[in-house]
Amino acid sequence: MGIRTAPGAFSWLPYIRTLDPQRDRHEIHRLTAGFEFPFDYQRALEFALFRTYCVPSISAVLAESGEFAARPQKRYDDTAILMAEMVEHGVDSERGHESVRNINRMHGMYDIANDDMLYVLSTFIYDPIDWIDRYGWRRLDPVERLAAYHYYAEIGRHMAIRDIPADYESFARFKLDYERDRFRYADTNNAIGRYTRDLYCSWFPAPLRPLVARGVYAMLDQQMSDAFGFPAGSPRLRALIEAALHARSAAVRFLPRRRVSRTTRDPRNRTYPGYPGGYRPRDLGVERAHGRARRHRGTVPAEARASGTITGAAAPAGPSS
């Protein structure tokens, strides 16, 4: 299928094509996610995170943390903003270092298998690509696809994730194989899935929430529905949602080229009013906000402590007080 593009005046793509997908990975990905497709990246990553909850070993960690039950909006905001900070400023920037350090600190509170971390990383690459291929105002260029792989592989190295596949195609195969082998029903999947569904519904007026819940079911594939124990979605409702997404893309295709990044300006952020004004990435996260001790099942990996992402004061062995 050919690449659908708007004329050059409406897109950053002509400039993106002059860049190198490995050397310029951050600039390319920032343009793609923050300027070209901010709406699509946000929606795609919402469903990408939802997708990771189909894995019992992942949903069990989230259920143990208690954050989804007690503070689902904050859990959503922390994840979205910390990842957006790295997209906006780069993982090697001061704010990027703070973001990775905070992510490593929170992950270090639990025993998380390397393959689970690797899978979650893969969803940040491929789920937005799949979404944009279906619903975006153009398909992503090969340069943008490769840049996304190199950008998130770099983040994975800063997070001390091991055995990151060596190329775009290998990582895509890993993701498919992992989902085939690990997606299955568990009560923790169902619980985390319900908390997340209810969070999405809470963003809309109360009379619309039952319809939003049905829309969530409609947008899940059968593999995900089975893993959550959710009812099968309505094909008719899915067709209506997809028609609306295609209609939106048809209009967006002819809008002027965006001049301001929207990565850290998510209107769904309810936890940090006015963000990014008045906040730093180090202010985000479970232990920063609540300052309460938790049983510390693991530690920040030694590789992460030794890397440039754990700088200044030593990374704490446990939650901050």
C-alpha positions in Angstrom: 0.0 0.0 0.0 1.4 3.4 -0.9 2.3 6.1 1.5 -0.5 8.6 1.9 0.9 12.1 2.3 -0.4 15.6 2.2 1.5 18.2 0.1 4.7 19.4 1.7 3.3 22.6 3.1 1.0 20.5 5.3 3.5 18.0 6.6 6.9 17.7 8.2 7.6 14.6 6.2 9.8 16.2 3.5 12.1 17.4 6.2 11.9 14.1 8.1 13.1 12.3 5.0 16.3 14.2 5.0 17.3 12.9 8.5 19.0 9.6 9.5 16.7 7.2 11.4 19.4 6.2 13.8 21.5 9.3 14.3 18.4 11.6 14.3 16.0 9.2 16.1 14.9 11.7 18.7 14.3 14.6 16.4 12.3 12.3 14.0 10.3 10.7 16.7 9.5 14.1 18.4 8.2 15.4 15.1 6.2 12.3 14.4 4.6 12.0 17.8 4.4 15.6 18.9 3.8 17.5 15.6 2.4 15.1 12.9 0.3 12.6 15.0 -0.2 13.8 18.6 -3.8 12.6 18.7 -3.1 9.3 17.2 -0.1 8.6 19.4 -2.0 9.4 22.5 -4.9 7.1 21.5 -2.7 4.3 20.3 -0.6 4.3 23.5 -3.7 4.2 25.6 -4.7 1.0 23.9 -1.1 -0.2 23.9 -0.9 0.0 27.7 -4.3 -1.7 27.8 -2.8 -4.4 25.7 0.0 -5.1 28.1 -2.6 -5.9 30.8 -3.5 -9.0 28.9 -0.4 -10.7 30.4 -0.9 -12.2 33.8 2.6 -11.6 35.0 2.3 -7.9 34.1 -1.2 -7.4 35.5 -0.2 -9.2 38.8 2.5 -6.6 39.4 0.1 -3.8 38.7 -2.5 -5.4 41.0 0.1 -5.7 43.8 1.0 -2.1 43.5 -2.5 -1.0 44.3 -2.2 2.1 42.2 -4.8 1.1 39.6 -7.4 0.5 42.3 -6.6 3.6 44.4 -5.4 6.2 41.9 -6.0 5.1 38.2 -5.8 8.6 36.9 -2.5 9.3 38.6 -1.1 6.0 37.3 -2.1 7.0 33.8 -0.7 10.5 34.1 2.6 9.4 35.6 3.2 7.0 32.8 2.0 9.3 30.0 4.0 12.3 31.2 7.2 10.6 32.0 7.3 9.0 28.5 6.2 12.3 26.9 9.1 14.1 28.7 11.6 11.9 27.0 9.9 12.4 23.6 9.9 16.2 24.1 13.4 16.7 25.5 15.3 13.5 24.7 16.5 10.8 27.0 19.9 12.4 27.4 18.6 15.8 28.5 18.3 16.7 32.2 14.5 16.2 32.2 15.0 13.0 30.2 17.5 11.7 32.9 15.0 12.6 35.6 12.2 10.7 33.8 14.2 7.5 33.3 15.5 7.7 36.9 12.0 7.9 38.1 10.8 5.0 35.9 13.7 2.9 37.1 13.0 3.7 40.7 9.3 2.7 40.4 10.1 -0.5 38.4 12.7 -1.4 41.0 10.1 -1.8 43.6 9.0 -5.1 42.1 10.4 -8.2 40.5 9.6 -7.7 36.8 10.8 -10.3 34.2 13.1 -8.9 31.5 10.8 -10.3 28.8 7.8 -8.5 30.3 9.8 -5.2 30.2 10.9 -5.9 26.7 7.3 -6.6 25.6 6.0 -3.3 27.1 8.8 -1.5 25.3 7.8 -3.1 22.0 4.2 -1.8 22.3 5.5 1.8 22.3 7.0 1.2 18.9 4.5 -1.0 17.0 1.1 -0.2 18.4 1.2 3.5 17.3 2.5 2.4 13.9 -0.3 -0.1 13.5 -2.9 2.5 14.7 -1.6 5.2 12.3 -1.5 2.8 9.4 -5.2 2.1 10.0 -6.5 5.5 11.1 -3.8 8.2 10.5 -4.0 10.9 7.9 -1.0 9.3 6.2 1.0 6.1 6.7 4.3 6.4 8.5 7.4 6.7 6.3 10.0 4.0 6.7 12.3 6.6 8.2 9.8 7.3 10.9 9.3 3.6 11.6 13.0 2.9 12.0 13.5 6.0 14.1 10.8 4.8 16.5 12.7 1.5 16.8 16.0 3.2 17.5 14.5 5.7 19.8 12.8 3.2 22.1 15.8 0.8 21.9 17.8 3.6 23.3 15.3 4.1 26.2 15.4 0.3 26.8 19.2 0.4 27.2 18.8 3.3 29.7 16.3 1.1 31.6 18.8 -1.8 31.6 16.4 -4.0 29.6 18.5 -6.9 28.2 18.4 -8.7 24.8 16.7 -6.0 22.8 16.3 -7.4 19.3 18.9 -6.1 16.9 16.6 -4.7 14.2 13.1 -3.5 13.5 11.8 -6.7 12.1 13.2 -8.9 14.8 11.6 -6.8 17.5 8.2 -7.0 15.7 8.5 -10.8 15.6 9.3 -10.9 19.3 6.1 -8.9 20.0 3.9 -11.2 18.0 5.4 -14.4 19.5 5.2 -13.0 23.0 1.5 -12.1 22.6 0.7 -15.6 21.1 2.4 -17.3 24.0 1.5 -15.0 27.0 -1.9 -13.6 26.4 -4.4 -15.6 28.5 -7.1 -14.9 31.0 -6.3 -14.1 34.7 -8.4 -12.5 37.4 -5.7 -9.8 37.7 -6.1 -9.0 34.0 -9.8 -8.6 34.5 -9.3 -6.3 37.5 -6.8 -4.0 35.9 -8.8 -4.0 32.7 -11.9 -2.9 34.6 -10.0 -0.1 36.4 -8.7 1.1 33.1 -12.0 0.9 31.3 -13.6 2.9 34.1 -10.8 5.4 33.9 -11.5 6.0 30.2 -15.2 6.3 30.9 -14.6 8.9 33.6 -13.3 11.3 31.0 -16.8 11.7 29.6 -20.1 13.0 31.0 -21.9 10.4 33.1 -24.8 9.8 30.5 -22.2 8.8 27.9 -20.1 6.4 30.0 -22.1 3.2 29.2 -21.6 3.9 25.5 -17.9 4.6 26.1 -17.5 1.2 27.8 -19.2 -0.4 24.8 -16.8 1.5 22.6 -13.8 0.1 24.5 -15.1 -3.4 24.1 -15.6 -2.8 20.4 -12.1 -1.6 19.8 -10.5 -4.7 21.5 -9.6 -7.6 19.3 -10.8 -11.1 20.3 -7.4 -12.1 21.8 -7.6 -9.1 24.2 -11.3 -9.7 25.0 -10.6 -13.3 25.9 -7.6 -12.3 28.1 -9.6 -9.8 30.0 -12.8 -11.9 30.2 -14.7 -9.0 28.6 -17.7 -9.4 26.4 -17.2 -9.4 22.7 -17.6 -5.9 21.2 -20.1 -4.9 18.7 -18.8 -5.0 15.1 -21.3 -2.3 14.1 -20.1 0.1 16.8 -16.5 -0.6 15.9 -17.3 0.3 12.3 -18.9 3.6 13.4 -15.9 4.4 15.6 -13.5 3.6 12.7 -15.6 5.7 10.3 -15.3 8.7 12.7 -11.5 8.2 13.0 -11.2 8.1 9.2 -13.4 11.2 8.8 -11.2 13.0 11.3 -8.0 12.0 9.4 -9.5 13.2 6.2 -10.0 16.7 7.7 -6.6 16.8 9.5 -4.8 16.0 6.3 -5.4 19.5 5.1 -4.7 21.5 8.3 -1.6 23.7 8.4 1.6 22.1 9.6 1.7 22.1 13.4 4.3 24.5 14.9 4.1 23.5 18.6 4.6 20.1 20.0 1.8 18.6 22.0 3.6 15.8 23.7 3.5 17.2 27.3 0.2 19.1 26.8 -2.3 16.2 27.3 -5.7 17.7 28.2 -6.6 14.4 29.9 -3.9 15.0 32.6 -6.0 15.6 35.7 -3.2 15.0 38.4 -0.8 17.8 37.6 -2.7 21.0 36.9 -0.9 23.3 34.5 1.8 20.7 33.6 4.5 21.2 32.5 4.6 24.5 34.3 5.6 24.2 37.9 6.6 20.5 37.7 9.7 18.5 37.1 9.8 14.8 36.1 11.3 14.0 39.5 8.1 15.2 41.2 6.1 12.5 39.5 5.6 8.9 40.6 4.2 6.7 43.4 6.8 7.3 46.1 7.2 11.0 45.4 3.5 11.6 45.7 2.7 9.4 48.7 6.0 8.9 50.5 4.9 5.6 52.1 7.0 2.6 52.5 6.3 -0.5 50.4 7.8 -4.0 50.5 10.7 -3.7 48.1 10.8 -6.9 46.1 13.6 -5.8 43.8 16.1 -3.1 43.2 17.0 -0.8 40.3 19.2 -2.9 38.1 22.9 -2.4 38.7 23.3 -1.6 35.0 20.9 1.3 35.4 22.7 2.6 38.4 26.0 2.5 36.5 24.5 4.2 33.4 24.1 7.9 32.8 20.4 7.7 33.8 21.2 7.4 37.5 23.2 10.5 38.3 23.8 12.9 41.2 22.4 11.4 44.4 22.5 7.6 44.3 19.3 5.9 43.1 17.4 5.0 46.2 17.2 1.3 47.2 13.6 1.9 48.2 10.8 4.5 48.1 11.6 8.0 49.1 10.1 9.2 52.4 
